């Protein structure tokens, strides 16, 4: 007889939870909210920061766990799309809804700052997770080992981003030239 393990959806979700990213994301995103709101004063800002800390601590680990699972997708492009726009887009939409429901809607400036941070953070997660950092469970090292590797990985991330952005105009020009040549040939 084939026995199927029955695990609650909550327990399954916790099986994906990445505590390393939960800790780092909650700290960093709360600081971003606080900095973005510093100009408007803390009136109402502290409630936003507290909502952000509680919500992100609970969810960032789940989102990072989903990103970690996407590393195993057979199609690398699909995995990358899940890691960068997919999971952060879902996270930002739910974050906005939670703030609205809590009556602590963030100002547009704070929301924009967090969206930009989330996009950059997702790109960085993709870069370091593909190199074995900030992984939990099998394949993950200690948080101390991850932090020792971060300076070199951060430099590599910045350098590879600069190289990619520097080469982008030439790539776009080649694409436009190829499209024009194909149009002329047709």
BANULO-609589 format. One line per 4 residues: number of its first residue (from 0); for each residue x, y, z of N, C-alpha, C. Coordinates in pm, whole numbers. Layout:
residues N
NUM = X Y Z X Y Z X Y Z | ... $
This chain:
residues 186
0 = 85 -118 0 0 0 0 89 124 0 | 59 216 -84 137 339 -98 87 442 2 | 173 481 93 131 580 192 180 717 149 | 91 812 155 123 949 116 133 1033 243 $
4 = 242 1104 254 261 1191 370 166 1309 360 | 86 1328 462 -7 1441 464 51 1549 552 | 91 1656 487 149 1768 558 63 1889 531 | 38 1967 634 -45 2086 616 24 2185 523 $
8 = -53 2268 454 8 2370 368 102 2462 447 | 67 2491 573 153 2575 656 287 2509 679 | 286 2379 709 411 2307 731 492 2298 602 | 424 2281 489 495 2278 361 560 2413 332 $
12 = 486 2521 361 540 2655 338 663 2678 426 | 657 2635 551 772 2652 640 891 2569 593 | 863 2460 520 971 2380 463 1052 2458 359 | 992 2560 298 1060 2646 202 1130 2762 271 $
16 = 1094 2792 394 1136 2914 461 1288 2924 468 | 1342 3038 427 1486 3063 427 1512 3168 536 | 1557 3122 653 1574 3211 768 1682 3315 746 | 1782 3283 665 1891 3379 641 1836 3504 571 $
20 = 1761 3481 467 1705 3594 392 1596 3666 471 | 1522 3594 554 1420 3658 637 1486 3760 731 | 1593 3720 793 1665 3808 885 1720 3931 813 | 1788 3907 702 1849 4018 628 1746 4109 563 $
24 = 1644 4052 504 1542 4133 436 1464 4219 533 | 1425 4163 645 1349 4241 742 1431 4359 792 | 1557 4336 819 1644 4444 866 1663 4551 759 | 1697 4509 639 1727 4604 532 1603 4679 484 $
28 = 1494 4609 462 1374 4677 411 1315 4773 514 | 1322 4738 639 1274 4830 742 1359 4956 745 | 1489 4941 726 1577 5058 721 1545 5145 600 | 1512 5081 486 1475 5157 367 1348 5237 393 $
32 = 1249 5173 454 1125 5245 487 1154 5362 580 | 1232 5337 682 1263 5441 780 1336 5557 713 | 1432 5528 628 1507 5634 559 1418 5711 463 | 1332 5641 390 1244 5709 294 1142 5797 366 $
36 = 1107 5761 488 1007 5837 561 1067 5942 652 | 1198 5946 663 1264 6039 754 1232 6184 720 | 1214 6214 593 1186 6351 550 1046 6396 593 | 954 6301 605 818 6338 642 797 6332 793 $
40 = 899 6293 865 886 6280 1009 834 6141 1044 | 843 6105 1169 801 5971 1211 652 5962 1239 | 578 6070 1222 434 6065 1245 374 5961 1151 | 330 5850 1204 277 5741 1124 385 5651 1067 $
44 = 508 5699 1063 616 5622 1004 656 5502 1088 | 650 5517 1219 688 5406 1305 594 5288 1286 | 465 5314 1268 371 5203 1245 403 5133 1113 | 442 5211 1011 482 5150 884 604 5060 902 $
48 = 701 5108 978 822 5029 1000 789 4902 1078 | 705 4912 1179 669 4794 1258 591 4692 1174 | 497 4742 1092 424 4651 1002 523 4585 907 | 614 4664 853 712 4612 760 799 4503 826 $
52 = 846 4529 946 932 4431 1014 857 4301 1040 | 736 4310 1091 659 4189 1122 626 4112 995 | 574 4183 897 532 4118 773 651 4058 699 | 758 4134 685 873 4086 609 943 3970 681 $
56 = 950 3976 813 1011 3865 886 935 3735 859 | 803 3745 854 723 3625 829 729 3578 685 | 736 3671 591 722 3632 450 852 3626 371 | 950 3707 405 1073 3711 325 1141 3575 318 $
60 = 1137 3502 429 1195 3369 429 1123 3274 335 | 990 3287 329 913 3205 237 944 3243 93 | 948 3372 65 978 3417 -72 1118 3373 -114 | 1215 3388 -25 1352 3346 -58 1359 3195 -76 $
64 = 1280 3122 2 1274 2978 -16 1218 2940 -152 | 1116 3015 -196 1062 2993 -331 1167 3026 -437 | 1241 3134 -414 1349 3169 -507 1453 3057 -511 | 1486 3003 -393 1585 2895 -387 1534 2773 -463 $
68 = 1405 2742 -449 1348 2629 -524 1356 2654 -675 | 1338 2779 -717 1342 2813 -859 1480 2790 -920 | 1584 2785 -836 1718 2755 -887 1722 2616 -952 | 1632 2527 -907 1629 2390 -957 1541 2371 -1080 $
72 = 1476 2477 -1128 1393 2462 -1247 1479 2414 -1362 | 1424 2323 -1438 1498 2267 -1551 1534 2376 -1652 | 1441 2465 -1678 1465 2576 -1770 1518 2693 -1688 | 1644 2726 -1708 1711 2830 -1629 1645 2967 -1647 $
76 = 1600 2999 -1768 1533 3127 -1792 1406 3138 -1709 | 1327 3032 -1705 1203 3033 -1626 1237 3049 -1477 | 1340 2980 -1432 1384 2996 -1293 1427 3138 -1262 | 1505 3197 -1353 1550 3335 -1334 1432 3431 -1332 $
80 = 1333 3410 -1419 1215 3496 -1421 1133 3479 -1293 | 1128 3359 -1239 1058 3338 -1112 1132 3409 -999 | 1264 3404 -1003 1345 3462 -896 1341 3614 -900 | 1354 3674 -1017 1367 3820 -1023 1231 3890 -1032 $
84 = 1158 3887 -1142 1032 3964 -1137 917 3890 -1067 | 915 3757 -1073 801 3681 -1021 779 3693 -871 | 872 3642 -794 857 3641 -649 855 3783 -591 | 946 3873 -631 939 4009 -576 811 4083 -615 $
88 = 761 4061 -736 636 4125 -776 521 4080 -689 | 513 3950 -663 411 3897 -572 428 3955 -433 | 552 3957 -387 580 4009 -253 539 4156 -240 | 570 4237 -341 537 4379 -335 387 4401 -339 $
92 = 316 4325 -420 170 4338 -426 107 4302 -292 | 152 4192 -234 98 4152 -103 139 4251 6 | 259 4302 -2 308 4402 95 219 4526 92 | 188 4573 -28 103 4690 -43 -35 4664 17 $
96 = -92 4543 -9 -223 4509 45 -221 4502 198 | -116 4444 254 -105 4433 400 -99 4572 463 | -20 4661 407 -12 4797 460 -147 4867 451 | -219 4849 341 -351 4910 326 -448 4853 429 $
100 = -446 4722 446 -537 4658 541 -507 4699 685 | -379 4723 715 -340 4762 850 -362 4911 876 | -406 4983 773 -427 5126 789 -296 5203 797 | -191 5141 747 -58 5204 753 -1 5212 612 $
104 = -82 5265 522 -38 5275 383 84 5365 375 | 185 5317 309 309 5392 296 294 5499 189 | 363 5610 207 362 5713 102 424 5658 -27 | 389 5721 -138 438 5675 -269 590 5668 -273 $
108 = 657 5764 -211 804 5766 -211 860 5641 -143 | 802 5603 -31 849 5484 41 820 5358 -40 | 703 5353 -102 667 5236 -183 762 5222 -302 | 789 5333 -369 881 5331 -482 1021 5287 -437 $
112 = 1067 5341 -325 1200 5305 -275 1209 5155 -246 | 1105 5099 -186 1106 4957 -153 1097 4873 -280 | 1021 4917 -380 1012 4843 -507 1148 4839 -577 | 1217 4952 -579 1351 4956 -640 1445 4866 -562 $
116 = 1439 4875 -430 1524 4790 -347 1492 4642 -370 | 1364 4607 -382 1325 4468 -403 1379 4415 -536 | 1375 4497 -640 1426 4454 -770 1577 4432 -765 | 1648 4526 -705 1794 4510 -692 1828 4392 -602 $
120 = 1753 4377 -495 1774 4266 -403 1752 4132 -472 | 1648 4123 -555 1620 3999 -627 1732 3965 -725 | 1783 4066 -793 1896 4042 -884 2018 3994 -805 | 2041 4055 -689 2154 4013 -606 2131 3872 -553 $
124 = 2007 3840 -510 1976 3704 -463 2005 3603 -574 | 1961 3634 -695 1987 3545 -807 2137 3523 -823 | 2213 3629 -820 2357 3622 -839 2424 3538 -729 | 2392 3566 -603 2462 3494 -495 2408 3353 -475 $
128 = 2277 3333 -494 2221 3198 -477 2276 3103 -583 | 2295 3154 -704 2354 3070 -809 2498 3034 -775 | 2556 3104 -679 2693 3077 -635 2698 3014 -496 | 2582 2964 -448 2576 2887 -324 2566 2967 -196 $
132 = 2535 3096 -203 2527 3179 -82 2382 3211 -50 | 2352 3222 78 2219 3248 133 2122 3135 103 | 2175 3015 89 2092 2897 74 2077 2830 210 | 1960 2773 233 1938 2697 355 1913 2552 316 $
136 = 1923 2463 413 1903 2322 383 2023 2265 311 | 1995 2164 228 2103 2103 150 2168 2206 59 | 2298 2208 56 2370 2301 -30 2400 2434 35 | 2343 2459 151 2367 2586 219 2477 2575 322 $
140 = 2557 2680 332 2661 2685 434 2610 2763 554 | 2700 2795 643 2661 2873 761 2645 3020 721 | 2573 3095 803 2556 3237 777 2691 3307 783 | 2779 3263 872 2914 3320 880 2992 3299 751 $
144 = 2984 3178 695 3051 3151 566 2993 3240 456 | 2862 3255 458 2798 3341 358 2850 3484 369 | 2858 3536 491 2906 3673 510 3052 3689 470 | 3133 3587 491 3273 3595 447 3284 3603 296 $
148 = 3191 3542 224 3194 3542 78 3130 3667 16 | 3051 3738 95 2975 3852 42 3061 3963 -18 | 3170 4007 45 3245 4117 -18 3289 4086 -161 | 3342 3967 -182 3386 3929 -317 3266 3916 -412 $
152 = 3157 3857 -363 3038 3843 -448 2974 3978 -478 | 2973 4067 -381 2917 4201 -404 2998 4274 -510 | 3129 4263 -502 3215 4326 -604 3190 4263 -740 | 3177 4132 -745 3148 4063 -872 3013 4103 -928 $
156 = 2914 4119 -841 2780 4161 -884 2785 4301 -946 | 2852 4392 -878 2863 4529 -930 2940 4530 -1062 | 3050 4458 -1066 3131 4453 -1189 3054 4391 -1304 | 2989 4278 -1280 2915 4213 -1390 2797 4299 -1434 $
160 = 2735 4373 -1342 2626 4465 -1379 2680 4578 -1465 | 2795 4632 -1428 2855 4741 -1505 2894 4693 -1645 | 2950 4574 -1654 2987 4518 -1784 2862 4496 -1869 | 2758 4440 -1809 2633 4415 -1882 2574 4547 -1932 $
164 = 2563 4645 -1843 2505 4774 -1882 2592 4847 -1984 | 2724 4834 -1971 2815 4896 -2067 2803 4835 -2206 | 2777 4705 -2212 2765 4637 -2341 2625 4647 -2400 | 2529 4693 -2322 2390 4697 -2368 2369 4783 -2492 $
168 = 2424 4903 -2501 2403 4982 -2624 2453 4910 -2750 | 2567 4844 -2740 2621 4772 -2857 2530 4655 -2893 | 2477 4585 -2793 2385 4474 -2819 2258 4523 -2886 | 2205 4633 -2836 2084 4690 -2895 2109 4734 -3039 $
172 = 2226 4793 -3065 2260 4837 -3200 2271 4717 -3293 | 2335 4608 -3247 2346 4486 -3329 2209 4428 -3358 | 2121 4429 -3260 1987 4378 -3279 1911 4462 -3382 | 1924 4593 -3370 1858 4683 -3466 1915 4664 -3606 $
176 = 2047 4648 -3616 2111 4625 -3747 2063 4493 -3807 | 2055 4389 -3725 2010 4259 -3774 1864 4266 -3820 | 1782 4339 -3746 1641 4354 -3786 1631 4431 -3916 | 1712 4536 -3931 1710 4615 -4054 1758 4531 -4173 $
180 = 1863 4451 -4152 1915 4363 -4258 1811 4260 -4299 | 1743 4203 -4202 1640 4103 -4231 1525 4166 -4307 | 1492 4289 -4273 1383 4360 -4342 1421 4389 -4487 | 1547 4427 -4508 1594 4455 -4644 1598 4328 -4730 $
184 = 1635 4217 -4666 1645 4090 -4737 1507 4036 -4775 | 1406 4077 -4702 1271 4024 -4727 1200 4091 -4838 $
